[in-house]
Amino acid sequence: MKLSILGARVIDPVSGLDQITDLHVEAGKLSAIGSAPEGFEPTQTIDATGLVAAPGLVDLNVSLREPGYSRKGSIASETRAAVAGGVTSLCCPPRTKPVLDTSAVAELILDRAREAGFSKVFPIGALSKGLEGEQLAELIALRDAGCVAFGNGLSSFSNTRTLCRALEYAATFDLTVIFNSQDRDLAEGGLAHDGPTASFLGLAGIPETAETVALARDLLLVEQSGVRAHFSQLTSARGAALIAQAQARGLPVTADVALYQLILTDEALIDFSSLYHVQPPLRTRADRDGLREAVKSGVIQAISSHHQPHERDAKLAPFGATEPGISSVELLLPLAMTLVDDGLLDLPTLIARLSSGPAAALRLPAGKLSAGAPADIVLFDPAASTVAGETWLSKGENCPFIGHCLPGSVRYTLVDGRISYSR
């Protein structure tokens, strides 16, 4: 199919392009920006006057829940929700059932993603077998099966020596390791940030040091091993400062933050709503402001949804007995546009943190608009709005933003030149 997108404001963070022009797509690739190639006759055109055309968003953490947790979501349902949020490429964490620690599980996920045909899926393999932190998983077999990075989520290694050996092995093969830095002992039993809100509500707290102690250790291990590292789900201003110091020392480290951490604080828990129960927890206003500044400066180069869909029953128990997580991937672009409305980021910088930044962090073939590149494109109207939940594609309705009117509206999402979503 040959497609022309006419009159859009085209923003490409990689090249610095920001102008009103046309895009031309052929055979799944972006064939030209501006004038159509000689002899190009489109079979379809999109009048994109007033719309922004940007690289398809890249989300580094979207739980697809398949295999093993079909009551919460499926590869088909969650990738369909992703393209509604403008996401064309996503990474899925290894906490599946069975755990994503074998090539068979990786191949199953990739096969089902291709069958669904919505967004591109890049699996994150388990760093240890069963995520138990005892034995190293078959990293090379997982890499060959399509895994782009490796991590253990919030599951700790049994001891630091074992983790160090794992990092040294990964460094030998230039593999990227993803850290979710949280000290198990300091966080044990905690439900919310250890502060006045948790004390007032009588909730067990997780101190900021649960993140910073683990983060300091992990950064030292990265320095010793030479591994390429990505730090995921930062929650504290001090944690962001540690990442900035490591980058200033020349360590090969990148970082992302969950979008809801840039919007919410622990004050949202005041009514005991389980919709705000997340792990790691929401922290203070000062932490949120520190994370926002780190995103603005580029210390944190990626904003992700950290989408975790749940069935309705998972959020109906008392706060402490509910399962943590927010379903939000299909609101990724509208929620992120609130950062532009708040004056924190300009639109090109926001698009960079949602596309080229995350793509570069994990070396994914995504996040740019250039001739010959895959035609992964999001077209959105920055002047329109989205009523969250008006249509809902994810199986998980555990989203505290449902009912909110959010800025921006995704109109089309193209994956390899094919319209995967239209509004």
N, C-alpha and C positions, 0 to 999 in steps of 0.2 A: 504494500500500500504506500502511496505517496501522499504526504500530508503537508500543508502549508499553514502556519500559524501567523496571522497577519496583525501587525500594529500593536504588539505587546511591548510593555517595558521589560526588556530582557536584562536580567541581573545575573552575572556569573562571577562569583567571588575569586575564582582562580585567575582569570584573565583581567579582572577589574572592569569588565564591560558593564555598563549601566546606561542603556539608551533605548529609545523606542525604535524597534526594527522588526523584521520578520524572521521566522525560523522555518526551515524546510527539512522534512524527514523522509527518508527512503530506506527500505530494507532494514528497518530497526535502528538505523543510525541517523545522527544529525548530519545531513549532507551539506548544509550551508546556513550561515547567519547573514541576513541582509538580502542581497539579490539572489534569486533562485539560480541554480546551475543551468547552463545552456541546455535547452531541450526538456527541461523539467516541467511536467504537466501533472499537477496534483489531482488525485482522485477525490480528495476531501480537503476543505479549507475550514479553518476556525477563525472567526472574527474576534480577535483578542483585544480590541480597543478598550482601554481602561483596565486591562488585566496586567498582572505581573507574571512573567515567565521566568522560572528559576530552575536550577537543577533539582531533580527529585530529592526529597529529604532522606537523610540517612539516619536511622535510629539504631543505636548500639545496644539496646536492651529491650527486647519485646518477648515476653513469655508467651509461647504459642500453645502451651499445655498439652501438646501431642508429641510423643505418645504418653499415655498413662493417665491423663486427667481430663478426659473428654467432657465431663460435666462442667468444667470451667471454661473450656475453649477448644478450638481445633485449629489446625494449620489453615484450613479454608476460611473459617470465620474470622480469625485474627489478622490474616493477611488482607482480607477484604476490608476489615476495619482500618488497617494501616493505610491503604491507598486512599481511603476517604479522608484521611488526615494529611495527605500529600506525601506519604512515605513510599518510596519506590525500592529502597534497599533496607533490610533490617537484619540485625543479629539476634539470634535466640540463645539464651543461656542454657547450660547443660543440665539443669534440674528438671529432668523428665523421668518417666518410669517405664522402662529401665533408664538409668542415668546415661547421658550422652558420653559414654567412655569407650565405645567401640565403633568401628567403621560401619557396622551394620545399622546402628541407630542413626548415624549421620546420613547414610545413604537413604534410609527410610524418610527422614525429614525432607531431604532435598527432592526425592521423588514425589512426595505428596505436595510439596510447594510448587513443583513444576506442573503437576496435575491441576492444582487449584488455579494457577495462572494469574494471580493478582500481583503481588510484589516479589522481588528477589529476596531470597533468604540465605544468610551466611551463618552457619552454625558456629557456636563457641563450644569447643570440646572441654571435657572435664580434665583438670590438671592431675587429679589423683583418681584411682579406681574407686568407683562408687561415691566419689566426693568425700571419702572417709579420711583423707589426709595421711594414709599409711603407705601406700605404694603408688608409684608413678603410673599414670595411664599410658596407653600405647600412642604417644604423641605423634610419631611419624606416620603411623597408619591412619590416625585421625586427620592429620594434615593432608595426606594423599586422598582421603575421602571427601575433603572439602571444608574442613574446619579452618577458620581464619585466625583464631587465637585460642587461648586456653586459660581457664580460671577455675576457682573452687567456690565462687560465690561467698557467702558468709560462713561457710563451713571451714573451720580452721584446720591446719595441719597438726599432726600429733606432736611434733616438736620442730624447733627452728632448724635443726641440722637437716632434717628430711626436706623441709621447704627449700633450704639453700641448695641442696643437691639437685632438686627439681629445677630451680632457676638456672643453675650452671648447665644442666642438660639442655634446657630450652635455648639458652644463649648459644650453645654450640651449633644449633641448627637455625639460628636467627628466627626463632619463634617468638611471638608476642604473648606475654602473660598479662592477664587482667587481674588486678587486685581489688577486692572489696574489703578495705582495711577496717576491721573492727575487732578489738580485743575480746576474746570469748569470755574471759573471767570478769572483766569490768562490765560487760553487757549482759551477763547471765541474769535471766529473770526480769529484765527491764522491759518496759512497755512504752515509755515516753522519755523525752529529754529531761535530764535531771535538773530541774529548776523549779521556780515558784508555781508554775501551772501544774506540774506533776505532784508537787507537795499538796497543793490545794485540793486536787482531785483524789489524792491518796493512791496514785499510781506509782509503781516501782520505776525508778529512774535509770537512764543510761547516760553516764556523764560524757561530756565532750572528749575527755581523755580516752574513752574507749576507742575513738577514732584516731586521735593524735598519737597515742602510744603505739598502736599498731602501725600507723602510717610511718612514723619515724623509723621503726624497726624495718619495715618493708623497703623503705628508701635506702637504708644502709645495705640491705641485702642486694638490692638492685645495683648499687654502686660496686659491691664486691664481685657480683657475678657477671656484670656487663649485659644483663638481659634487657631486651626492649620491653618496657612496662607501660601499661595503661591503668590508671587509677579511676575506678568507677564509683558512682554514687557518693561523691563527697557531700558532707552535710555541714561542715563548720568553717568559719572564717580562718581559724588557726590551721586547719587542714589545708585550705587553699594556700595559705602563706608557706607552709612546708613544701608544697608542690612548686611554688614560685622559686623558693630557695634552691631546690634540687635542679630546676631548669637553668637557673643562673649558674650553677656549678657545671652545667653541661651534661647532666644525666639525660638519657633517652627516655623521658617520661612524658606522658600526656594524661589528660584527665577529662572526665565528664561529670555532669550534675543532672540529677532528675529535675525535669521542668517544674514539678510541683514544689521543689525546695526553693525555687526562685520566686514563688508566688505566696506560699503558705508559711506560717510559723506555728510553734507549739500552742499558741493561743487559740488555734482552731479547735483544740481538743476540749475546750471549756464545757461543752454540752455532752461530753462523753460519746460523740458520734464515732462509731467504728469505721466510718468511711475515711477518717483521717488517721487510722491506725496503719502506719508504715514502718518498715525496718530497712535500714537505720531510720531513726525517728526524725520528725520535724523538730527543728531547733529554734533558737531565739531570733528576734528581729535583727539583732546585730550580726548573727551568723548569716541570715538571709542577705543582708546588705553586703557582707564580705564576699559571699559567693557571687552576687551580682557584679561586684567590682572585678572579681577574677574572670568572669565571663566577658565583661567589657574589655579588659586588658588583653585577653587571649591566653592567660594562664590556664584557664579552663576553656578548651577549644571546642568542646562538643556539649550540646544540650540534648538529652534523650528523654523519652517518656517513662522508661522503667515500668512499662505496662505489665500489670499482673491481674488478669481477669479472674474473678471468682464467681461461683454460683451464689444465688441469693442467700442460702442458709449460712454461708461462711461468714456473713457480716451481721447475723441476727442475734448472736449470743451477747452476753455482757462484754464490755470492751476488751478485757484481758483474755477472753476465750475466743475472740474472733481471729481470723487469719489476716495477716498484714498485706497491704498492697492496694494500688489504685489502678483502675482500668481507664486509660486515657489516650491510647495511641491515635484514635481517630479524631482527637481534638488537638493533636500536636501543633499544627500550624496556627489555628485560632488562639490557643492558649499562649503560644509564643508571641503572637502579635500584641498581647497585652504589655510585653516588655517594650515594644515600640511606642505604644500609646502612653506608657509611663515615662517616656523620654530616656530610658536607660540605654537603648541601642538604636542606631539607625537601621533602616531596612536591609541594606547590603551586609552589614555586620551580623544581623540576626540570621540571614540566609547562610552566611558563612558558618555560623555555629551549628546550623541544622543540616548542612550538606558537605561542603568541602572539608570542614574541620573534623567531623567524625570519620569521614572517608579516609583522610590522611592519617588519623590516629591508628587505624587498624589496616591501613594500606589496601583499601577496598577500591575496586574499579568503578567508582561512582563519584558523584558530587561535583561534576563540572559540565559546562556546555561548550563544546568545541567541535569543529567539523571532524567527522569520523568517529566521535565518541558515541556510546549507546544513547539513544534518544529517551532518556529517563528525565521527564519534565513535569513540573507542577505548574499549573496555571491557576492563579487565585485573584480574587477581587479584594484589594485592600480597603476599599470604601464600603463594602457590604459587611454583613454580620452573620454569625452562626448562632442559632439557639441550640445549645448543647442538649442532646437527647431527643431533639425533634425527630431525627431518624437515628437509629442505633444499630450498629452491625456487629459489634463484639458480643460474645456470649456473656461477658462480665459486665454487669450494670453497677458495679461498685465504684462509682465515680461521684465525688462530691461537687463536681461542676455542672452536673445535669440540671437544666433549667436556667443556667446563666446565659446571658447574651454576650457573646465574645466577638472581638473585632476580626474581620477577614473571613473569606469564604472560599474554600477550594472548589473550583469549577471543573477542572479536568486534571487527571493524573495519567501520564503516559509512561508505560514501561516498555522499553525496546520499541518505541514508536507506535505501540498499540494503546488505544484508550482503555485503560484498566478501570477508570472511575470517571463518571461525569455527573454533575449536579444540575 
